[in-house]
Amino acid sequence: MEDPAIQKIKQRQSKGKFLNSEPVSGRTIKKTLQIFLRFLTEKRINTEPSSQIPVVPLTANQLEQLPEDQLFIIKLGHSSLLLKVYGEIWLIDPVFGERASPFAFMGPKRFHPTPIDLKTLPFIDRVLISHNHYDHLDKTTIRALANRVGRFYVPVGVDQTLIKWGGEPGKISCFNWWQEEKIQDGFIAFTPTRHFSGRGLSDADKTLWGAWVIETGRERLYFSGDSGYFAGFANVGEKYGPFDLAFIETGAYDSDWPDVHMTPEQSLQAYRDVRGLRMMPIHNGTFDLAFHPWYEPMERIFQLAKRQPGSQPVPLCTPVFGEAHTLESLTHTKPWWQPLMAKQQQSKLADAKTQKNSKR
């Protein structure tokens, strides 16, 4: 018998592939080859940090000591989050591997270690996955966690991947867009994004992608996953907003793929559309996935958040990886990347000056 979740979503399928509510352009073999060639030939500047990114080490004992009457948020890197939700330990898009790649020897390598070692993580009550791309769904991580997780929450089709990697079918909840599942005093819901899926040459768009809404009973959170800007953000805001904290993708954007990732300006608008009360930029600071400097997404959103004439100021949350924060303390975080950015920019200027003088 066919999975009911797959039956429900067939109206958004074409030839066995899931479709976006707003079409995306440029996803052809020719365009993919052009982008690949660009990565091989184009000179990229400051796409990796020249100094060590700050990371606060985290232990299982420290997690245990965090009070159980509050919500704590810890950014692990890129889009990976660890939450302590009134005593429960949650992970969202956990990637602990060295590379966001199908290969152990090549592909985007992380800039910094994870704050906590995968082997020392305590029991994880819930794991949420937004889609199956390598920088959001990591085989090494899932295999290591498979027997130490209470329940996985995944899009339609991703459940089969988890089962292949050791996940128990009875511990996996599979979600269609707008589907909800009750949890204690709240619920988890899966909402649309404008993106795509695939881990190889033959599985493009055969599993679903999306964003997560988390209602704890006291707070409401939004996790955007990956998305290009689209009208669907306003729909989410109308149905589920306002959100005490919105984790919004801000990074890995480029003019060659404008429909599937957002510029910082679009990320800020998405935050407003979903009716966020605080914004944490995610999808940055860990992997080199585009052509912009590694620090650019954070710096651009930081500057944009400060200068919004006629609008309410944006409480921007930019914690150091590994720091445990409450919603209140998140609003007092600092732009940790700025000293590294300034040092790297000054070094580039000095190198350019030296090269210019040597040619005289």
N, C-alpha and C positions, 0 to 999 in steps of 0.2 A: 504493500500500500504506500502511496506517495506521501511524503511529509506534508502535513496540513499547512505548515508555514510556506512551503514552496508552492502549494496550490493557491494560497492567498495572493502571492506576489506575481503570478504568471501574467497578469495584465500588464506588468512592466517589463516583460521579457520579449526579446526578439532573437529567434534562432538560438535559444538556450542561454542567452546573455542578458544580464540585468541592464536596465537603462536609467539614465538620469531624468529627473523631471524637466530640466533644462539641458538641451544637448551640449556636448563639448566638442570642440574642433581640434584638428591637428593630430588626431590619434591614428596615424597611418604608418605603415612600414617605412615608407619613404621619409616621413618626418622623424621617426625614431632613429633611423640611420643618420640623418642630418645632425640630430642632437648628439648622438654618440660620437660622430666625427668632430663635432665642435668641442666636446670634452677632451678629445685627444689632441687637438691642434691649437685651441685658443689659450692664450696666456691669461691666467687668472691671478688676480692680486689679492693677497690677504684672505684667501678662502679657508686657511687653517691658522690657528693661533700660534704665535711665536713664543709665548710665555705660558706657564702652567695655569690652567683654569682652576679657580678655587673650588674645592670640594670639601664639605664637612663630613668626616667619617661618621658612620651610623652603625650601631650594633643592635642585635636582637634585644639585649638587656635594656638599652635606651628606649626602644619601642615599647617594651613591657612597662617601663616606668612612666610613660606618658599617661596622664589621668584618663579614666574611662568615661568621664562625664562631659567630654568635649570632642569636637572634630579637629583633627590635626591633618595638615597637608604638607607633603614632602615631595619636592621635585627631584627626581632621580637623574634626569637628563633627557634631552630631546622632548618627546611627548610622554615619557614614562613617569608615572606618578605613583606614590604610595600614600594611602590615606589610612588614618586610624579613626574609624567611624564609631564612636562610643564603645570602644573596646574591640571592635572587629578590625582586622587588617585587610585592606583592599589594595589591589594593584590595577592600574589602567595602562594598557598597551606596554607591558613590561618587556624591555629589551636589555638583556644583560650581556649579550654577545659582544665580541670585539669589533665585528663588522656588520653593517646593514647590507648584507649581500648573500647570494647563494653560495659563495665561495669563501673558504677559510683563508685563502692566500691573496685575495684581491677584492676591491670594492671599498666603499666608504668605511674608514676606520675611525673609531671613536676618539675624540680629543682628550678625554679624561676618564679615569676609572669610575665605576659606579660607587656611590657612597657606602653601600653595604654589599657584601659578597653574597652571591646567589646561594651558596651552600649554607650560609648562616641565617638565612631568612627564617622567621618563625612560620608556623602554620598560617596559610593565607585563606581567609574566609571567602573572599570573592575576587575574581579576576574578570575584568571587562576588556574586550578587544574590539576596536573600531573597524578594522579591515585587515586584509591579509598581506599588505606590503611588508617588505623585509625590515623596515625601520619601525614597524608597529607590531609585527608578529614574528617572534624569534624562535626557531626550532629548538635551539639549545636550552633556552629559558623554559619553554613549555615542557620539554621532556624532563627537565630537572624538577619542575613544580607539579607535574601531573598527579602525583600521589600525595601532595601536600596542600591541596586546594579543596575547599568545601564546594564551590560551584563556579563554573565558567559561564560567562554571558557573552555570546558571540552572534554575528550576523548570519543570516541564512547561508548555508554552504560551508562556512568556516568550521562548523562542528565536525564535519568529516575529516578535515585536516587534523584537528585536535585528537580525534579518535585514533588516527594513524600514528600519532606521536605518543600515545599512551594514555590519553584522557578517557575516563569512564563515561560512556554515553548517558548514564543516569545522573551524572553531575554536570551536564552541559545544557544550558537554556539557550535556545536558538530563536533569534528575533528577526521579525519583519519590520519595516518602517512603521512607526506609530504604535507598535506593540508595547504593552506594559506588563510588568510582573510585580506583584506585591512583595515587599520585604519588611518584616517587623512593622514599624510605625509609618513606613513610606512606600516608595515604589522605585523601580528602574524602568526607563522607557528608551526606546531606540528611535531616532529621528533621521530624516533624510539629510544627505550632503550632496555636493556636486563633485564627484570624484570618479574613481574606477578601481578595479581590483586585478590581481594576477601576480603569480610568482614565477612564471615561465613563459614559453612561447605559445603554449596551447591552452592556457586557462584564463585568458583575458575576460574579465567581467562575469565569470561563472560563479562567483560568490558575491554577496552583497557588501556594501560599505555604508557607513553612517556615523552618527553622533550619539552621545549618551546624555540622558537627563537622570539625575540622581536626586530623589527626595528622601531625606533622612528622617522626616518628621519634625525637624527643627530648622534645617537649611535646605536650600535647593541649589544644585550645582549643574553646570552645563559643560560637557567636554566635546569639543567640535570635531575631533578626529582630523582628517584631512579634507579640505574642500576649497573649490573656487567660490567666489562670491556669487550668490543667487538669491532669489526672492524667498526661498525656503527658510532663511534665517528669521524673517519677520513672522512667518507662520509658526515657527517654534516659540518665538517670543509671545505671540498672541495666545497660544495654547498653554504654555508652561511658565512663561516669565511672570514676575522678574526673578533673576537668579542672584543669589548672594555672591557667587563667584562663577565667572565664565572663563574656562580654559580655552583660549582661541588660538588656532594655528596662525603663526606669524614667522614664516621662514621658508626657504627653498622655493621661492617664487622666481619667475623669469618670463620674459616676453615670448619665449618659445612654448610655454605651456600656461597661458593666462587663465584658462577655464578650470583648472584643477587645483591650483594653489593661489593664495591671496597675497597681494602686496600689503604692507603695513597699513596703508590708507584703507584698504578694503577690510582688513582685519578689525580695525577700529569701528568701521560701519557695521560689520557683522555683530560685534559686541553690543552696539547700540540697538541693532535690530532684535536681538534675542532678549533685550532688556536686562543686561548685566548691571550689577551694582559694583562689582570689582572685576578687574581683568588681569588674568595671568597669561602672557604670551608663551606659547609652547611651540614645539617643532623647530627648535633652534639650539645653538650652543654645544652640540655634541657630534654631529656628522656633517661632512662636506657633501651637500647634495645639489648644489646649484653653482652659479657663477658670481654671486655677490660675496663681499667680504663676510667672514663668519659673524662679525659683530653687528653688521648692518641692520638686520631685522629688529634687534633689541633697541639699538640707538634710534632708528627711525620711529618706532612706536613710542619710545620714551619722549622724543621731541614732539610728536604729534599729540600725545596725551596732555602735554603742557600748554599747547597753543590751540585751543579750540574756542575761538571767539563766539560768544552768544550761546555756548553750551555749558552744561555742568562739567566740572573737572572730572577726569577719569582716574579713579583710584587704581594705579598700575601696581601690580604685585610681581616683583622680580627677585625671588629668593635665590641665594646661593644653593647649588645642588647639595642635598643632604640636610639642609636646615629644616627643622620641624616648626611649623607655624600654625597658629590659630587664624581665623578670619581677621581678627583685630590686628594681630602682629604682622600679617602679610602686607598691610597698607603702609608699614614703616620700613619696608625693605629698600635697599639702595641699588643704584646702577653699577653692579659689581664689574661689568665688562669695560667700563670707561677707562680705568688706568691701563688695562691691557691694550685696549684700542689705541690710546694715545702713544704708548710706548712703541707699538708696532708701526703706526703711521710715521712717527719720528724716525724710526730706523729705516723705513723705506725712503724717506726724504734724504737722509744722510747717505744711503747707498747710491741714490740717483745723483746726488751732488758729487760723490767720489768718482762715479763713472764718467760724469761730464768733464771733470777736471783731468781725468786720465787720458781723455781723447784730445786734449789741447796740445 
